[in-house]
Amino acid sequence: MAGSDTAPFLSQADDPDDGPGSGPAGLPGSVGSPKSGEPQVPDREGLQRITGLSAARSALVVAVLCYINLLNYMDRFTVAGVLPDIEQFFGIGDSSSGLIQTVFISSYMVLAPVFGYLGDRYNRKYLMCGGIAFWSLVTLGSSFIPRERFWLLLLTRGLVGVGEASYSTIAPRFNADLFEAYQERRMHSVFFAIGLGYIAGSKVKDVAGDWHWALRVTPGLGVVAVLLLFLVVREPPRGAVERHSNSPPLNPTSWWADLRALARNPSFVLSSLGFTAVAFVTGSLALWAPAFLLRSRVVLGETPPCLPGDSCSSSDSLIFGLITCLTGVLGVGLGVEISRRLRRSNPRADPLVCAAGLLGSAPFLFLSLACARGSIVATYIFIFIGETLLSMNWAIVADILLYVVIPTRRSTAEAFQIVLSHLLGDAGSPYLIGLISDRLRRSWPPSFLSEFRALQFSLMLCAFVGALGGAAFLGTAMFIEGDRRRAQLHVQGLLAEAGPADDRIVVPQRGRSTRVPVSSVLI
């Protein structure tokens, strides 16, 4: 039987007086003092004393949240797996198809700061339970929309963003209070989920003979997720693993103070811009790659065209889903391992590996598009290489946020990063790609070749955006060392919070010390 949470409903679970974790530095179970400028990582006994959870219980919590992470992404990309059928059912073009993903991401983007604010201040477990339960109900309802109500499909896909916003802004910071290795596991589950989304979408449709059933699988799994959250998960204290036992507790600041501090953190801002480029590219490919591959096969004469009233039959959703699973796991693992090895000799390894991944993926993604009319096999090979390189930065970007931002504003930082990456990234990229494709297609005679070429040329924008993201990560490398050190000192209570009063000095005035602006003192 799972124990009850020590924090009451919608309250904080950070009070150091309410949980274990105190003890003299250097003893087992304590964090100790940092050596050589790096924070000492507590041993297993220390983690249990700090978090109040055994190693086995912590691992179970991580497993549950990785399952929910997989479920969220699986639902997001199930639509992409049956996109040709949705186009045929509602009678819509490429721009309207892209709008399905854009509406969802826009809703997710708007709600992320709300849940980020709540996640830094209130009980994270119950926030996730409520969001996922609502998401499951809306997803199930979206599968019963009639063909003349396309606007209702857009509305329900927008409401689905509630569930993902409640999870994505909270769970990463939640698990960082348990395990450092969580980020890599989480990113593995992301790519498994994306691949499973395509596979579930296409295979459930084939078995049931109706694409609507593809949207009815994840809601049932969502009910299981809520039950697991409620019964298994317990909330650890925020930032206790990183904080020294004899240092003062970290107290939340105002939301505006959080935003000002994040805006003054160049490593966070530049890495978020780099991740925005990743979101743009992955959002475009996630929605449009299966449709593009289907059109390529039609042009090559390998499959019949998808005609109105017929079910679109193609193995490309399945193949692309498998490639996404493999390249995601391979890329995340490769990026983490390369970064870990290089970090021994170069403290800027993390952003440099991210930059190399993005800059390296751009030419291969371009080649995958250019070769599609000549060989579908070559297209898949270049997609595999390009997606592997693109995936190298996912876990590393999440790790960068953890060590350049203090624990009490990490959910806000995650929310800000989500807003930025989706606002300029995958919120608009699927619609933009579809809009460019429609505009190009109108200028050419109607044919299957025109449909293929229009989508091919519009997707080439992804290679250019990827190169810009690589440049942003190179900029991150210039600031990463200083920002990381400042965050560590602040967590350990050795550095005061930077703020508007930092330009003041203490002077004697009327028998007592008073802080006055430097500009008011004549030297």
C-alpha positions, 0 to 999 in steps of 0.5 A: 500500500502506498504511503500518503503524501506528507504535503497536504493537497495543493501545498508545498512539500519543501519544508526541510523541517518536515522531512529527513535530510539533515545531518552533519556534512561528511557523514553518510546520508548527508550531502557534504561540502563541495569539492573542486567547485562541484557539488558532492552527490549524496550516496544511496543512504543520503538520498533516502534520508533527504527524499524520505523515499527508498531507492526502490520506491524512487525507481518506481516513481520514475518508472510511473512518470516515464510511463505517463511521459510515453503516453502523452507523446504517444497520443500526440503523434497518433494523429500523425499516424492516421493523418491521410485518413483524417484528411479524407474523412474531413475533406481538408487540405495540407494547411488545415491538417497542419492546423490540427497540430498547431492548435494543440501546441498553442494550447499546450504553450499557453497553459505551460506557464500556468502549470509551471507557476503552480508546480513551483509552489503547490503539490505536483502530484495532484496537479498531474492527476487532474490534468491527465484525467481531463486530457483522457476524457477530451481525447476520447470525446474527439474520436466521436466527432462527425465529418462536418464538425472539423472545427470541433476536432480542432477544439478538442485537440486544443483542450488535450494540451491541458494534460500535457502541460500539467505533466511536461512542466512538472514531472522533469523537475519532480524527478530531478529531486530523485535521480540525476539519470532521470533525464536520459530515461525520460528522453528515451521514453519520448522517442519510444512514445513518438514511434508508438504513436505512429505505430498505434495510429496505423495498426489500430486503424488497420485492425479496427478498419476505422481511424477513430479507434486510434484515438480511443486507445490512449484514454484507457491507458490514461486512467491507469496513469492517474491510478498509478500517480495517486497510489504510487507516487510520493512527492520529494522535497524540491532541490533537497538532493542538491542542497547542503544540509547546513545551508538555508532552505530555498524559498520561492520568489515571485513569478516576475522575479523568476522571469527576470532572473531567467531572462538574465541567464544567457545559457538558459535563453540561448539553449532555449532558442537552440531547442526551439529550432529542434522543436521546429524541425521535429514538429514538422517531421512528426506530422508531415514525414509519413504523408511525404513518404506516402506521396513519394511512393505514389510518385515512384509507382510503388503504391496506389494514390489515396483517393476520396472515400478510400482508406489510405493504405501505407506502411510508412507510418509503421516504418517511420515510427520504428525509425523514430524509436531507434534513432531516438534511443540511439541519439539520446544515448550517443549524445549523453555518452559523448557529452559525459566523456568530453566533459572531463576535459571540456566544461563546455561539452554539453552545448558543443555536443548539441551544436554538433548534433543540429549542424550535422543533422541539417545536411542529412535531412536535406538529402533525405528530401532531395533523394525521395523522388529517386529512391525511397531506401536512400530517403530512409537512410538519410532520415535515420542519420539525420534524426539520430544526430538531431536526437543527440541534444534532447537529454542534454538540453534538459540537463543544462536547464537543471544545472543553470537554474536553481530548483525553486524556479525550474518548473517556471523555467521549463514552462518558459522554455516550452512557451518559447520553443513552441511559440517559435517552433512546433506550434506554427511549423506544421501549419507553416509547412502545410501553408507553403505546400498549398501555395506552391501546389496552386501554382502548378498543374494538379497532379500527384507529382505536384503534391509531392514536390510542394511538400518536398520544397516546403520541408526543406525549410527544416534544414535551414532552421536546424543550422540556426539552432546549432548557432544558438548552442554555440552561443550557449557554450560561451556562457555555460561555465559562469551560469552553472557556477552561479547556480551552484553557489546560490543553491549552497547558500554561498551567493545572494540572489541577484536583483535590482538592488545589486548596484547599492552599497552600505554606508553609515547614515545617522548612526546606522548602516543604510543601503544607497545607490552607488550613483549617489555616492561621490568618490 
